[in-house]
Amino acid sequence: INEMAKKKVETTRQKKEEIAQKQANHELVKAQKQAVNAYKKEKRMQKKKK
């Protein structure tokens, strides 16, 4: 019985870690997109100034 409980705890922890990883990945992608957009915007502004 103890072994089964341990296994269940392990898989639950792994699933939680996977979900956390996916969320972190999503945040990273979002941040990168924002950075790229800001960079493009800056480039456009510089062109307009000239």
Buried (B, 14 or more C-beta within 10 A) or exposed (E): EEEEEEEEEEEEEEEEEEEEEEEEEEEEEEEEEEEEEEEEEEEEEEEEEE
